[in-house]
Structures are given as C-alpha cells and as structure tokens.
Amino acid sequence: MRVEVKKENTILLFPCLMIGDEDIIVLFTKPKCGVLIKTNWSNSGDYHEDWDMKRFKPFEGEIVLSNK
C-alpha cells in the first residue's frame, strides 16, 4: 500500500485571522505579530510579537466585533 500526504502551501497575506490550539484566534498583522481576538485563558486585545506561526492555520469563519 502506498500513502501520500500532500499539504497545500498557503501564501498568507497580512493582515489575516488565524486559529490555533484551544480555539485561539489571532489577527496577525505580519509574521509572528498579532492581536489576540478570542481565547478562554487570556485578555482579548493582547498584542504579541512572538506567536509560533506553526501552531496556527487560516481562520475561515466570520468574526463580528461590537461594543455591546
């Protein structure tokens, strides 16, 4: 039996939303730099310059922001 796994090479255009482990959603402004949008363990709005991009994939859902 032969098994072949092909991964898509995704070219990221910034800014972009990405989802990671534990449903973390980050708005990346450039590689490794972004604002935390959704998480269960930290404050939304936190900005970091050291995100591990390998732990994220493109987010394909919809985000709605409001002041409500």
Secondary structure, DSSP 8 states (H G I E B T S, - for coil): -------------SSEEEEEGGG-EEEEEETTEEEEEE-SSS-TT-EES---GGGEEE--S-------
